[in-house]
Amino acid sequence: MITGQLKNKIDAIWDTFFASGITTPLTVVEQITYLLFIKLLDDNQLKKEATASIFKTEVKNPVFKDGNWKNPETEKEVPYKNLRWSVFKNLDTREMFNLMRNDVFVFIKNINTGKDSSYSKFMQNAIFMIPNERTLARVVEGINGLDLNDKDAMGDVYEYILGKMASSGINGQFRTPRHIIRMMVELMQPTLKDVICDPAMGSAGFIVESAKYVSEHYENELLKQENQEKYANSMFYGFDTDQTMLRIGAMNMMLHGVENPNIEQRDSLSEDNTDKDKYTMVLANPPFAGSLEYADVSKDILALTRTKKTEILFLSLFTRILKIGGRCASIVPDGITNNTNDSAYTTIRKELVENQKLEAVISMPSGVFQPYAGVSTAILIFTKTNAGGTDKVWFYNMKADGYQLSKKRTPIKENDIPDIINRFRNLEAEESRTRKDQSFFVSKEDIVKNNYVLNINDFMETEKKEIEIESPQEIMKDIDKLDEELATLKQELKDLLGV
């Protein structure tokens, strides 16, 4: 999470845009993102150049080559070095503004020209909108002061910037906290064998985190060409309807070494999405509380349960797009786990329990999504079998996630996330737990008896303690004694005051 000095620096950059007359949050996010991307392109190459210098090798596939780059819009020859953040940040403000507007921005739009990449596709319509040299100079100075060397810093910056857009109430995106995303990825433990999809990707947080997990745990395996080819081109899929999110997601993935993620503008619930039995893993936080017209939803999604509720429709979609044996971890609102007023909710729960293999229900406190929303949520984990297999389901009652459950979300010591990951990876040891504990198993039989409701409170047992209550006679004696003591104190006070 962004706190302290870094938060203040980003706020100052944001205020600079507003002072220049750019007051639409969506535009501010786009322009900041472009500049962050330009800086990180240079930062990444500087690191590669430093490593190459130590080992006396050449940098493979450098973004900034030796010699000149030909601007396709002006036919002008521009030295590659002038396009680098570390060089142009030191130029005169007017020279830097003209170079950025006329050359650098054109360069980043054409990095992957000739390649059928998500990045190229979504950058084609990008527009440089910083109005003057003074604003650009101040923003470049502000971004240059951000410490983005930490591997998580870029993601944190994205989350905070997008959070500011959400809090502005314009084109806002419902943000999934990065530590929750990371927890879900740790629970699923993706491997190089997986093909991973988020059908409602937003800024690509789940597939970015999955890519980071794979690169961290399979570093040596990624040295093999076939593994690197899959990682860069055919392992990660993400869909969204928002062009800005797609652009940000494509850049985010590219910065994590995934040069050609399969990111598309697509309404995942519509007939345009024909994916079926395709992915081995789905990680998602699909839209809550949405309502669609039946005509806008794919018929085979509606075939499972006829509803307009997006949270139900997405779960239905997951069961279609996963391969047999594929796994899903999805955040869901509490209506999915406990709504009994609408039969569609019962139908989707029954589908997961009876026809798939429901493995876990992790209940999260309502403050997890503050300051954006105060909804109560859970994480459902299941495997697609189309033949059942649910024997028992593991429940966990998350009470703390390492932050205050308020709008400020200040870090605290209490954090159940490490315990959740550890216990889920060692479920055999959970057999001895009881329903008085924070985590426990519930049999399929008990879930069926409970009308497939997956509310953890329906299964928890509380420890009852015997309380000894004094007899009325003893209580009266205590009251009389207190009255006597009070009278004595009052008399001592009167004597002291001489009244």
C-alpha positions in Angstrom: 0.0 0.0 0.0 1.0 3.6 -0.7 1.8 5.5 2.5 3.8 8.5 3.7 6.2 10.2 1.4 5.4 8.2 -1.7 1.7 9.0 -1.3 2.5 12.7 -1.0 4.6 12.7 -4.1 1.9 11.1 -6.2 -0.7 13.5 -4.8 1.6 16.4 -5.8 1.8 15.0 -9.4 -2.0 14.6 -9.5 -2.4 18.2 -8.3 -0.1 19.4 -11.0 -2.4 18.0 -13.7 -5.4 19.6 -12.1 -3.6 23.0 -11.8 -2.9 22.8 -15.5 -6.5 22.4 -16.4 -6.6 18.6 -16.8 -9.3 17.7 -14.3 -10.8 14.5 -15.7 -9.4 11.7 -13.5 -9.4 9.2 -16.4 -7.2 11.6 -18.5 -4.8 12.2 -15.5 -4.4 8.4 -15.0 -3.7 7.8 -18.7 -1.0 10.6 -18.9 0.7 9.6 -15.6 0.7 6.0 -16.8 2.4 6.8 -20.1 5.1 8.7 -18.3 5.7 6.0 -15.7 5.9 3.5 -18.5 8.5 5.7 -20.4 10.6 6.0 -17.2 10.5 2.3 -16.5 11.5 1.3 -20.0 14.7 3.2 -19.5 15.1 2.0 -15.9 14.8 -1.6 -17.0 17.4 -1.2 -19.8 19.8 0.6 -17.4 19.6 -2.5 -15.2 20.3 -4.8 -18.1 23.2 -2.6 -19.3 24.7 -2.7 -15.8 24.5 -6.5 -15.7 25.9 -6.8 -19.2 28.8 -4.6 -18.2 29.7 -6.8 -15.3 29.6 -10.0 -17.4 31.0 -8.2 -20.5 28.0 -9.3 -22.6 25.6 -7.4 -24.8 22.1 -6.4 -23.9 19.6 -8.7 -25.6 16.8 -7.0 -27.6 17.3 -3.5 -26.2 14.4 -1.1 -26.4 16.9 1.8 -27.0 19.4 0.7 -29.6 22.6 2.3 -30.8 22.3 4.9 -33.6 19.1 6.6 -34.7 15.4 5.9 -34.7 13.3 7.1 -37.6 10.0 8.7 -36.6 7.3 7.3 -38.8 5.2 10.4 -38.5 7.9 13.0 -39.3 10.5 10.9 -41.2 13.0 12.5 -38.9 16.1 10.7 -37.6 16.2 10.9 -33.8 19.1 9.4 -31.7 17.8 6.6 -29.6 19.6 8.0 -26.5 17.5 11.2 -26.7 14.4 9.1 -26.2 15.6 7.8 -22.8 14.2 9.2 -19.6 17.6 9.5 -18.1 18.7 11.8 -20.9 15.7 14.0 -21.8 14.8 14.7 -18.1 17.9 16.9 -18.0 17.0 18.9 -21.1 15.7 22.5 -21.2 12.0 22.4 -20.5 11.0 23.6 -24.0 13.3 21.2 -25.7 12.0 18.3 -23.5 8.4 19.2 -24.2 8.9 19.2 -28.0 10.9 16.0 -27.9 8.2 14.3 -25.7 5.3 15.5 -27.8 6.8 14.9 -31.2 9.2 11.9 -30.8 9.1 10.1 -27.4 5.4 9.6 -27.3 5.4 8.5 -31.0 8.2 6.1 -30.1 6.3 4.3 -27.3 3.2 4.0 -29.5 5.3 2.2 -32.1 7.6 0.0 -29.9 6.0 -3.2 -31.1 5.2 -2.1 -34.6 5.1 -5.2 -36.9 4.1 -7.4 -34.0 0.6 -8.5 -33.3 0.7 -7.5 -29.7 -1.8 -6.2 -27.1 0.4 -3.3 -26.3 0.5 -2.1 -29.9 -3.2 -2.5 -30.4 -4.2 -0.5 -27.4 -1.6 2.2 -27.8 -2.7 3.1 -31.3 -5.3 5.6 -30.0 -3.2 7.0 -27.2 -3.0 10.8 -27.2 -0.4 13.0 -25.5 -2.4 15.6 -23.6 0.0 17.5 -21.3 -0.7 21.1 -22.3 2.6 22.9 -21.8 6.3 22.6 -21.0 5.9 23.8 -17.4 3.4 21.1 -16.5 5.5 18.4 -18.2 8.7 19.6 -16.4 7.0 19.5 -13.0 5.4 16.1 -13.6 8.7 14.6 -14.9 10.5 16.0 -11.9 7.8 14.4 -9.6 7.9 11.0 -11.3 11.7 11.1 -11.3 11.5 11.4 -7.5 9.5 8.2 -7.1 11.5 5.2 -6.0 10.2 2.4 -8.3 13.1 0.0 -7.9 11.2 -2.3 -5.5 9.4 -5.0 -7.5 6.1 -4.2 -5.9 6.3 -0.4 -6.1 5.0 -0.1 -9.6 1.9 -2.1 -8.7 1.4 0.0 -5.6 1.6 3.2 -7.6 -0.9 1.8 -10.1 -3.3 0.9 -7.3 -3.1 4.2 -5.6 -3.5 6.2 -8.8 -6.5 4.1 -9.8 -7.9 4.4 -6.3 -7.8 8.2 -6.7 -9.7 7.9 -9.9 -12.3 5.7 -8.1 -12.6 8.1 -5.2 -13.3 10.9 -7.6 -16.5 9.1 -8.7 -15.7 9.5 -12.4 -14.9 6.4 -14.5 -14.0 4.8 -11.2 -12.7 1.2 -11.0 -13.4 -1.2 -8.1 -10.0 -2.0 -6.9 -8.8 -5.3 -5.5 -6.1 -4.7 -2.9 -2.7 -6.1 -4.0 -2.2 -8.1 -0.8 -5.5 -9.9 -1.4 -4.5 -10.6 -5.0 -1.2 -11.9 -3.9 -2.8 -14.1 -1.3 -5.1 -15.6 -3.9 -2.2 -16.3 -6.2 -0.3 -17.9 -3.4 -3.2 -20.1 -2.6 -3.5 -21.2 -6.3 0.3 -21.6 -6.9 0.3 -21.2 -10.7 3.0 -23.1 -12.6 4.4 -23.0 -16.1 1.8 -25.6 -17.1 -1.1 -23.2 -16.5 -3.0 -21.0 -18.9 -4.4 -18.2 -16.7 -7.4 -16.0 -17.4 -9.1 -13.0 -15.7 -12.3 -12.3 -17.7 -12.8 -9.0 -15.9 -9.2 -7.9 -15.6 -9.3 -4.2 -14.9 -5.7 -3.1 -14.7 -4.6 -6.8 -14.9 -3.7 -7.2 -11.3 -4.4 -10.9 -11.1 -2.5 -11.9 -14.2 0.4 -9.5 -13.4 0.7 -11.1 -9.9 0.5 -14.6 -11.5 3.3 -13.7 -13.9 5.4 -12.4 -10.9 4.7 -15.6 -9.0 5.8 -17.8 -11.9 8.9 -15.7 -12.6 9.9 -15.9 -8.9 9.3 -19.7 -8.5 10.4 -20.9 -11.9 13.3 -18.7 -12.6 15.6 -21.5 -13.9 12.9 -23.1 -16.0 12.2 -19.8 -17.7 15.7 -19.9 -19.1 14.5 -22.6 -21.5 13.3 -21.1 -24.8 10.0 -23.0 -24.9 9.0 -21.9 -21.4 9.9 -18.3 -22.1 7.9 -18.4 -25.3 4.8 -19.6 -23.5 5.3 -17.1 -20.6 5.6 -14.2 -23.0 2.9 -15.2 -25.5 0.4 -17.8 -24.5 0.1 -18.1 -20.8 -1.9 -15.1 -19.7 -5.3 -13.9 -20.9 -7.3 -10.9 -19.8 -10.5 -9.3 -21.0 -12.2 -6.0 -20.2 -14.6 -3.5 -21.8 -12.6 -0.4 -20.8 -9.9 0.7 -23.3 -8.0 2.6 -20.6 -7.8 -0.4 -18.4 -6.7 -2.6 -21.3 -3.9 -0.1 -22.2 -2.7 0.1 -18.6 -2.9 -3.7 -18.2 -0.9 -4.3 -21.4 1.8 -1.9 -20.3 1.8 -3.5 -16.8 2.3 -6.9 -18.2 5.0 -5.8 -20.7 7.0 -4.3 -17.8 6.8 -7.7 -16.1 8.4 -9.5 -19.0 5.1 -10.6 -20.7 5.6 -9.0 -24.0 2.5 -10.3 -25.7 -0.3 -11.1 -23.2 -3.6 -12.1 -24.8 -5.5 -9.0 -23.7 -8.6 -8.1 -25.6 -11.5 -5.6 -25.4 -14.4 -8.0 -24.8 -17.6 -8.3 -22.9 -16.9 -11.7 -21.3 -20.6 -12.4 -20.6 -21.8 -11.7 -24.2 -22.1 -14.0 -27.2 -18.8 -12.5 -28.5 -17.0 -14.6 -25.9 -16.9 -18.1 -27.3 -14.2 -19.5 -25.0 -15.0 -23.0 -23.7 -12.8 -25.6 -21.9 -9.8 -23.3 -22.5 -8.0 -22.3 -19.3 -6.4 -24.2 -16.5 -6.8 -21.3 -14.0 -9.2 -18.4 -13.4 -8.4 -15.7 -10.9 -10.9 -12.9 -10.7 -12.8 -10.2 -8.9 -15.8 -9.8 -11.2 -18.3 -6.9 -11.0 -20.7 -7.0 -8.1 -24.3 -5.9 -8.0 -24.5 -5.4 -11.8 -27.6 -6.2 -13.7 -27.7 -7.1 -17.4 -30.5 -7.7 -19.9 -31.0 -11.3 -20.9 -30.3 -10.3 -24.6 -26.8 -9.1 -23.6 -25.8 -12.4 -22.1 -24.5 -15.5 -23.8 -27.3 -18.1 -24.0 -25.1 -21.0 -22.7 -24.3 -18.9 -19.6 -28.0 -18.3 -19.0 -28.6 -22.0 -19.5 -27.1 -22.8 -16.1 -29.2 -20.2 -14.3 -31.4 -17.5 -15.8 -30.5 -14.4 -14.0 -29.5 -10.8 -14.6 -27.0 -10.7 -11.7 -23.5 -10.3 -12.9 -21.9 -12.0 -9.9 -23.8 -15.2 -10.7 -23.3 -14.9 -14.4 -19.5 -14.7 -14.0 -19.4 -17.9 -11.9 -21.4 -19.6 -14.5 -18.9 -18.3 -17.1 -16.0 -19.7 -15.1 -17.5 -23.2 -15.2 -17.6 -23.0 -19.0 -14.2 -21.5 -19.8 -12.2 -23.8 -17.5 -10.8 -27.0 -18.7 -11.7 -30.2 -16.8 -9.4 -30.1 -13.9 -9.0 -26.4 -14.1 -9.1 -24.4 -10.9 -10.8 -21.1 -10.0 -10.3 -18.6 -7.1 -12.8 -15.8 -7.3 -13.9 -13.0 -4.9 -17.7 -13.0 -4.5 -20.1 -10.8 -2.6 -21.9 -12.2 0.4 -25.1 -12.7 -1.6 -23.4 -15.6 -3.4 -22.7 -17.4 -0.1 -25.9 -16.7 1.8 -28.8 -15.2 -0.4 -31.8 -17.4 -0.1 -34.4 -15.0 -1.5 -33.4 -15.4 -5.1 -33.3 -19.0 -6.4 -30.5 -18.1 -8.8 -28.1 -17.8 -5.9 -29.0 -21.3 -4.7 -28.7 -22.7 -8.2 -25.1 -21.5 -8.6 -24.1 -22.7 -5.2 -25.7 -26.1 -5.9 -23.8 -26.2 -9.2 -20.4 -25.7 -7.5 -21.2 -28.3 -4.7 -22.9 -31.0 -6.8 -21.4 -30.7 -10.3 -18.0 -29.2 -9.6 -15.6 -29.7 -6.6 -16.0 -26.8 -4.2 -12.8 -26.7 -2.1 -12.8 -23.6 0.1 -14.8 -20.6 1.3 -12.7 -17.9 2.8 -14.9 -15.3 4.5 -13.3 -11.8 4.5 -14.3 -8.8 6.7 -16.2 -6.0 5.1 -13.5 -3.4 5.6 -11.1 -5.2 3.2 -12.3 -3.1 0.2 -12.3 0.2 2.0 -12.1 3.1 1.0 -13.8 2.1 -2.2 -16.7 0.0 -0.7 -17.8 -1.6 2.5 -19.2 -4.8 1.1 -18.8 -8.2 2.8 -17.1 -10.7 0.5 -15.6 -14.2 0.4 -13.2 -16.1 -1.8 -14.5 -19.3 -3.4 -12.0 -21.9 -4.6 -13.2 -24.7 -6.8 -12.1 -27.2 -9.4 -14.1 -27.9 -12.6 -15.0 -31.6 -12.9 -18.5 -31.5 -14.4 -18.9 -34.7 -12.4 -19.0 -33.5 -8.8 -16.4 -34.5 -6.3 -17.2 -32.2 -3.4 -16.8 -34.2 -0.2 -16.0 -31.5 2.3 -15.4 -27.8 2.1 -12.7 -25.9 4.0 -14.0 -22.7 5.7 -11.8 -19.9 7.1 -13.0 -16.9 9.0 -10.6 -14.1 8.2 -10.7 -11.4 10.9 -7.7 -9.3 9.9 -5.7 -8.7 6.7 -2.8 -6.6 8.1 -4.7 -3.2 7.8 -7.3 -1.4 9.8 -10.7 -2.2 8.5 -11.5 1.5 8.0 -11.2 4.0 5.2 -7.6 4.9 6.3 -6.5 1.2 6.1 -3.5 1.9 8.3 -1.1 -1.1 8.6 -1.5 -3.2 11.8 0.1 -6.3 13.3 -3.0 -8.5 13.1 -2.9 -10.4 9.8 -4.5 -13.8 9.0 -3.2 -14.0 5.5 0.0 -16.0 6.3 -2.1 -18.4 8.4 -4.7 -18.8 5.6 -2.0 -19.7 3.0 -0.2 -22.1 5.4 -3.4 -23.9 6.4 -4.7 -24.2 2.8 -1.4 -25.8 1.7 -1.6 -28.3 4.6 -5.3 -29.2 4.6 -4.6 -32.7 6.1 -3.7 -31.0 9.4 -7.1 -29.3 9.4 -9.0 -32.5 9.9 -8.6 -32.2 13.7 -10.0 -28.7 13.8 -13.5 -28.1 15.2 -16.1 -25.6 14.3 -15.0 -23.6 17.4 -11.8 -22.8 15.6 -11.1 -20.1 13.0 -10.9 -22.7 10.2 -12.6 -26.1 9.8 -14.1 -28.5 7.4 -17.8 -28.8 6.7 -19.1 -32.0 5.1 -21.1 -31.8 1.8 -24.0 -33.4 3.7 -24.2 -30.5 6.1 -24.0 -28.0 3.3 -26.9 -29.7 1.5 -28.9 -29.7 4.7 -28.2 -26.0 4.9 -29.9 -25.5 1.5 -26.4 -25.0 0.0 -25.9 -21.8 1.9 -22.1 -21.2 2.4 -22.3 -18.6 5.2 -19.6 -19.5 7.7 -21.7 -18.2 10.5 -24.2 -21.0 9.9 -21.5 -23.6 10.7 -19.4 -22.0 13.4 -19.8 -23.0 17.1 -19.1 -20.7 19.9 -17.5 -21.7 23.2 -20.0 -21.5 26.0 -18.7 -20.6 29.4 -20.6 -21.1 32.6 -21.2 -17.9 34.5 -21.9 -18.1 38.2 -24.6 -15.7 39.3 -25.0 -14.7 42.9 -28.3 -15.3 44.7 -30.6 -12.2 45.1 -29.9 -12.3 48.9 -26.1 -12.0 48.3 -26.6 -9.2 45.7 -28.7 -7.3 48.3 -26.0 -7.7 50.9 -23.4 -6.3 48.5 -25.7 -3.3 47.8 -26.2 -2.6 51.5 -22.4 -2.7 52.0 -21.8 -0.3 49.2 -24.5 2.1 50.7 -22.8 2.0 54.1 -19.4 2.8 52.5 -20.9 5.6 50.5 -22.5 7.1 53.6 -19.2 7.0 55.5 -17.4 8.7 52.6 -20.1 11.4 52.5 -19.8 12.1 56.2 -16.0 12.3 56.0 -16.3 14.8 53.2 -18.8 16.9 55.3 -16.4 16.9 58.2 -13.6 18.0 56.0 -15.6 20.9 54.6 -17.1 21.8 58.0 -20.7 21.6 56.9 
